[in-house]
Amino acid sequence: MTNQSHDEWYPPSVERLANAHELLDGPLDHTILAGNLRDLTRINRLLGGADLSWRALAATAGRTPATALTMLDVGTGAADIPRHLLRQAARHGIELAVTATEVRPEVLDIARGHSAATAQLLLEEGRTDGLDHGDNSFDVAHASLVLHHLEPPAATHLLREMGRVCRRAVIVNDLDRARRWWLGAWLLTRLTTANRYTRNDAPLSVRRAYRPNELSALAAGADLREVARLWDRLGHRYALVFEPA
């Protein structure tokens, strides 16, 4: 297992903030929401979150070499990460097809507007109580910045559902929880955006996030086994790759 653990040298993490409510959890103002999704797309691109998902997907493809993959992206937001993955896959000779789900219709409408010209990307409205796909429907199930919104029982349920619908691997890309990353999120949003959702939710998301070992333990409870752990270039975000146990 590739495990570039930062746990040993990070400063003590703050206790996870449970049962918190982010502004993105709704109700939503469409104009502010559109600005927030633009902020998230820019942050994913510039700070390496989108590339982290690509590195995790490439590691997955490399474990059992494949030139064609299908992927389910859960909680896709603006669908910027699926679009990035499709571009990278094309450059590396991998035929990738992505089905992306989003439970909030307002977010899905914005994602469709940004993705209309993207081939091999299907956007669907998802469910809050499970995944509306059959067993082993995809090679890979992926979720970015989704798990920190969920309390442990719901997170374990989603991980189990992701494991159910995939044949090869589950990829989770999310924030790490530490004081330095909370401060970084607070400063970044004050310096780069006036969007109310972004300013409120970015530092709060760090407080709600799971540390990688915590998330790996939740996945073990969903019968998933961690096989790779990757970090973004700053160290504030990780991707865990799981296979069915």
C-alpha positions as CSV (number, residue, x, y, z in Angstrom):
1,M,0.0,0.0,0.0
2,T,1.3,3.4,-0.9
3,N,1.0,5.4,2.3
4,Q,2.7,8.8,2.3
5,S,1.5,9.5,5.8
6,H,1.6,13.1,7.0
7,D,-0.1,12.1,10.3
8,E,3.2,12.0,12.2
9,W,4.4,15.6,11.5
10,Y,1.2,17.5,11.2
11,P,0.4,19.8,14.1
12,P,-2.4,18.4,16.4
13,S,-5.7,18.5,14.5
14,V,-8.7,20.1,15.9
15,E,-11.6,17.9,17.0
16,R,-14.0,17.1,14.1
17,L,-17.0,19.4,14.2
18,A,-20.0,17.1,14.0
19,N,-23.5,18.0,12.8
20,A,-22.5,21.4,11.4
21,H,-24.5,23.1,8.6
22,E,-22.7,24.7,5.7
23,L,-24.4,27.3,3.5
24,L,-24.1,25.0,0.5
25,D,-26.2,22.4,2.3
26,G,-29.1,24.8,1.4
27,P,-31.4,26.5,0.8
28,L,-29.5,28.0,-2.1
29,D,-29.4,31.4,-3.8
30,H,-28.6,30.6,-7.5
31,T,-26.3,33.7,-8.1
32,I,-24.3,33.1,-5.0
33,L,-24.2,29.3,-5.7
34,A,-22.8,29.9,-9.3
35,G,-20.1,32.1,-7.8
36,N,-19.2,29.5,-5.2
37,L,-18.9,26.8,-7.8
38,R,-16.6,29.0,-9.9
39,D,-14.5,29.5,-6.7
40,L,-14.4,25.7,-6.1
41,T,-13.4,25.0,-9.7
42,R,-10.6,27.5,-9.5
43,I,-9.4,26.1,-6.2
44,N,-9.5,22.6,-7.5
45,R,-7.4,23.6,-10.5
46,L,-4.9,25.9,-8.8
47,L,-4.3,24.0,-5.6
48,G,-4.1,20.6,-7.1
49,G,-7.4,18.9,-6.0
50,A,-8.4,18.0,-9.6
51,D,-4.9,16.7,-10.4
52,L,-5.0,14.6,-7.2
53,S,-8.1,12.8,-8.4
54,W,-6.3,12.1,-11.7
55,R,-3.2,10.7,-9.9
56,A,-5.5,8.4,-7.9
57,L,-7.3,7.3,-11.0
58,A,-4.0,6.7,-12.9
59,A,-2.8,4.6,-9.9
60,T,-6.0,2.6,-10.1
61,A,-5.6,2.0,-13.8
62,G,-2.0,1.0,-13.2
63,R,-2.8,-1.7,-10.6
64,T,-4.6,-3.8,-13.3
65,P,-3.5,-2.1,-16.6
66,A,-6.5,-0.8,-18.5
67,T,-7.0,1.3,-21.6
68,A,-10.8,1.8,-21.0
69,L,-12.5,2.7,-17.7
70,T,-16.0,3.7,-16.6
71,M,-16.4,5.9,-13.5
72,L,-19.2,7.1,-11.3
73,D,-18.6,10.5,-9.8
74,V,-20.7,11.0,-6.7
75,G,-21.6,14.6,-5.6
76,T,-20.0,16.1,-8.7
77,G,-20.7,19.8,-7.9
78,A,-19.8,21.8,-11.0
79,A,-18.4,18.6,-12.7
80,D,-15.0,20.3,-13.1
81,I,-13.1,17.2,-11.8
82,P,-14.8,14.8,-14.3
83,R,-14.0,17.2,-17.1
84,H,-10.4,17.3,-15.9
85,L,-10.2,13.6,-15.7
86,L,-11.6,13.2,-19.2
87,R,-9.0,15.6,-20.6
88,Q,-6.1,13.8,-18.8
89,A,-7.4,10.4,-19.8
90,A,-7.5,11.4,-23.5
91,R,-3.9,12.7,-23.2
92,H,-2.7,9.4,-21.7
93,G,-4.6,7.1,-24.2
94,I,-7.2,5.9,-21.7
95,E,-10.8,5.7,-22.9
96,L,-12.8,7.1,-20.0
97,A,-16.5,7.4,-19.6
98,V,-17.9,9.2,-16.6
99,T,-21.4,9.2,-15.1
100,A,-21.7,12.1,-12.6
101,T,-24.4,12.5,-10.0
102,E,-25.6,15.4,-7.9
103,V,-28.5,15.4,-5.4
104,R,-29.2,19.2,-5.6
105,P,-31.0,20.2,-8.8
106,E,-29.7,23.8,-8.7
107,V,-26.1,22.5,-8.7
108,L,-26.9,20.0,-11.4
109,D,-28.3,22.7,-13.7
110,I,-25.0,24.7,-13.4
111,A,-22.9,21.6,-14.0
112,R,-24.9,20.8,-17.1
113,G,-24.3,24.4,-18.4
114,H,-20.6,24.0,-18.0
115,S,-20.4,20.5,-19.4
116,A,-22.7,20.6,-22.5
117,A,-19.8,20.2,-24.9
118,T,-18.0,17.5,-23.0
119,A,-18.2,14.0,-24.6
120,Q,-18.3,10.9,-22.5
121,L,-19.8,12.7,-19.5
122,L,-23.4,11.9,-18.4
123,L,-24.9,14.0,-15.6
124,E,-27.7,12.6,-13.5
125,E,-29.7,13.7,-10.5
126,G,-28.8,11.4,-7.6
127,R,-30.5,10.2,-4.4
128,T,-29.6,11.1,-0.8
129,D,-30.2,7.6,0.5
130,G,-28.1,5.6,-1.9
131,L,-26.8,5.2,-5.4
132,D,-29.3,4.5,-8.1
133,H,-27.1,2.0,-10.0
134,G,-26.7,-1.8,-10.0
135,D,-23.9,-3.8,-8.5
136,N,-20.6,-3.7,-10.4
137,S,-21.9,-1.1,-12.8
138,F,-18.7,0.9,-13.1
139,D,-14.9,0.2,-12.9
140,V,-14.4,3.0,-10.4
141,A,-16.5,5.1,-8.0
142,H,-15.1,8.5,-7.1
143,A,-16.2,11.3,-4.6
144,S,-14.4,14.6,-4.1
145,L,-15.2,16.9,-1.2
146,V,-18.3,14.9,-0.3
147,L,-17.5,12.7,2.6
148,H,-16.8,15.5,5.1
149,H,-20.5,16.6,4.7
150,L,-21.6,13.3,6.2
151,E,-21.6,12.0,9.8
152,P,-19.9,8.6,10.3
153,P,-23.0,6.3,9.8
154,A,-24.0,8.1,6.6
155,A,-20.3,8.2,5.4
156,T,-20.0,4.5,6.0
157,H,-23.2,3.9,4.1
158,L,-22.1,5.9,1.1
159,L,-18.7,4.1,1.1
160,R,-20.5,0.8,1.1
161,E,-22.7,1.9,-1.8
162,M,-19.7,3.1,-3.7
163,G,-18.1,-0.3,-3.2
164,R,-21.2,-2.0,-4.3
165,V,-21.4,-0.3,-7.7
166,C,-17.8,-0.6,-8.6
167,R,-15.7,-3.5,-10.0
168,R,-12.2,-2.2,-9.4
169,A,-11.7,0.7,-6.9
170,V,-13.3,3.4,-4.8
171,I,-11.5,6.8,-4.7
172,V,-12.1,9.4,-2.1
173,N,-10.6,12.9,-2.5
174,D,-11.1,15.1,0.5
175,L,-9.6,17.7,2.9
176,D,-7.5,16.9,5.9
177,R,-8.3,18.4,9.2
178,A,-5.6,20.4,10.9
179,R,-5.3,23.9,12.4
180,R,-2.9,25.1,9.7
181,W,-5.4,24.1,7.0
182,W,-8.3,25.8,8.7
183,L,-6.2,29.0,8.9
184,G,-5.2,28.6,5.3
185,A,-8.8,28.2,4.2
186,W,-9.8,31.2,6.2
187,L,-7.1,33.4,4.8
188,L,-7.4,32.2,1.2
189,T,-11.1,32.9,1.0
190,R,-10.6,36.4,2.5
191,L,-8.0,37.3,0.0
192,T,-9.5,35.8,-3.2
193,T,-13.3,36.0,-3.0
194,A,-16.2,37.9,-1.7
195,N,-18.6,35.0,-2.1
196,R,-20.5,34.4,1.1
197,Y,-20.8,30.6,0.6
198,T,-17.1,30.2,-0.1
199,R,-16.0,32.3,2.8
200,N,-18.3,30.5,5.2
201,D,-18.0,26.9,4.0
202,A,-14.3,26.6,3.1
203,P,-12.9,26.9,6.7
204,L,-16.0,25.1,8.1
205,S,-15.3,22.2,5.7
206,V,-11.8,21.7,7.2
207,R,-13.4,21.5,10.6
208,R,-15.9,18.9,9.4
209,A,-13.3,16.9,7.5
210,Y,-12.0,13.4,8.5
211,R,-8.3,12.7,8.9
212,P,-7.2,10.0,6.4
213,N,-6.8,7.3,9.1
214,E,-10.3,8.1,10.3
215,L,-11.8,7.8,6.8
216,S,-9.8,4.6,6.2
217,A,-11.4,3.2,9.4
218,L,-14.9,4.2,8.1
219,A,-14.1,2.5,4.8
220,A,-13.0,-0.7,6.6
221,G,-16.4,-0.7,8.2
222,A,-17.9,-0.7,4.7
223,D,-15.8,-3.7,3.7
224,L,-13.2,-1.6,1.8
225,R,-9.5,-2.1,2.0
226,E,-7.1,0.9,1.5
227,V,-4.5,0.2,-1.2
228,A,-3.1,3.6,-1.9
229,R,-2.8,7.0,-0.2
230,L,-1.8,10.2,-2.1
231,W,-1.4,13.8,-1.1
232,D,-1.7,17.0,-3.0
233,R,1.4,19.2,-3.3
234,L,0.5,21.4,-0.3
235,G,-0.5,18.5,1.9
236,H,-4.0,19.9,2.8
237,R,-5.8,17.3,0.8
238,Y,-5.5,13.5,0.3
239,A,-6.9,10.8,-2.0
240,L,-7.5,7.3,-0.6
241,V,-7.9,4.4,-3.0
242,F,-9.9,1.4,-1.8
243,E,-10.6,-2.1,-3.1
244,P,-13.4,-4.4,-1.8
245,A,-12.1,-6.4,1.1
